[in-house]
């Protein structure tokens, strides 16, 4: 396997700490020093189907944004499909998987000056099939940067736990990036996280402030998650949801809460709330994020005509109002290739808040 091309492995203390966000911004920053940067996510757990191949969705994002000029299947060599673990435990094929990862890395690194490797959660993820993040980093001969969430005590405890597993595999952790820190605590967290990590022999490489926009789902993401039918034009599916209103109230009470950025979730037979939303729209300069009608109760033809004129998405979901609300609440918000505003913000944040030169020096 290629051991010459410089590389770094981005890990995290747990899922959804912002590993992909950091990787997305870091790749742009690395290109200032190494114009030809490759990307690989050796083991992916969330994937999409492209040309009959299961490709990790973060890989699709990176390729769309940076046009990496490498086959997607090489940048995403292993996708953990629903029966992957069962098949592995029945007939272990560890050496085959190792060769697949290393061969994919060689292809990704071909004619590249640097390779960014993204893990899939904390250091132990993948242990059940002998390919934990710590083991994969070892296989790729890569040093590690750990991403963790804002705070002091809990993040440092989690970093120490993950660091121990990387250390057990003989992998060097060069530092930590603390993500999602509230703006009013930025200086405080920076000072004490640096002190706490230093006591563990680990460097603080950056502190990234929390940005609410990155955790807000779009109507398009909600449509995908609910597998919902779109009842009108799809032109506003990038509308971001700032707040959710459950239509379990009278029209009078709802009217005062139907404002910009609100997602209304209501039963499909609540024509009164749909019409109230239309009325509110004319009274305000900008409209709601959208509406989800539940229970697969299709509105009457007259109400559908009103919905067709609404300048925000109206979705029809098959689940009941409780299940829809729960799914929206628990939604994991991932940056999508078409969310250019988010991508631009991420690039700027990482460039300003992460010491990329220090990372390159430590490598």
HELIX and SHEET records of a PDB file:
HELIX    1   1 UNK A   19  UNK A   30  1                                  12    
HELIX    2   2 UNK A   57  UNK A   66  1                                  10    
HELIX    3   3 UNK A   72  UNK A   75  1                                   4    
HELIX    4   4 UNK A   84  UNK A   90  1                                   7    
HELIX    5   5 UNK A   94  UNK A  109  1                                  16    
HELIX    6   6 UNK A  127  UNK A  129  5                                   3    
HELIX    7   7 UNK A  133  UNK A  139  1                                   7    
HELIX    8   8 UNK A  153  UNK A  168  1                                  16    
HELIX    9   9 UNK A  183  UNK A  185  5                                   3    
HELIX   10  10 UNK A  186  UNK A  198  1                                  13    
HELIX   11  11 UNK A  212  UNK A  215  5                                   4    
HELIX   12  12 UNK A  219  UNK A  226  1                                   8    
HELIX   13  13 UNK A  251  UNK A  255  1                                   5    
HELIX   14  14 UNK A  271  UNK A  283  1                                  13    
HELIX   15  15 UNK A  301  UNK A  308  1                                   8    
HELIX   16  16 UNK A  321  UNK A  329  1                                   9    
HELIX   17  17 UNK A  340  UNK A  353  1                                  14    
HELIX   18  18 UNK A  356  UNK A  362  1                                   7    
SHEET    1   A 6 UNK A  37  UNK A  40  0                                        
SHEET    2   A 6 UNK A 114  UNK A 118  1                                        
SHEET    3   A 6 UNK A   6  UNK A  12  1                                        
SHEET    4   A 6 UNK A 143  UNK A 149  1                                        
SHEET    5   A 6 UNK A 173  UNK A 181  1                                        
SHEET    6   A 6 UNK A 204  UNK A 209  1                                        
SHEET    1   B 2 UNK A  43  UNK A  44  0                                        
SHEET    2   B 2 UNK A  78  UNK A  79  1                                        
SHEET    1   C 2 UNK A  47  UNK A  50  0                                        
SHEET    2   C 2 UNK A  53  UNK A  56 -1                                        
SHEET    1   D 5 UNK A 229  UNK A 230  0                                        
SHEET    2   D 5 UNK A 313  UNK A 316 -1                                        
SHEET    3   D 5 UNK A 290  UNK A 294  1                                        
SHEET    4   D 5 UNK A 262  UNK A 267  1                                        
SHEET    5   D 5 UNK A 243  UNK A 246  1                                        
END                                                                             
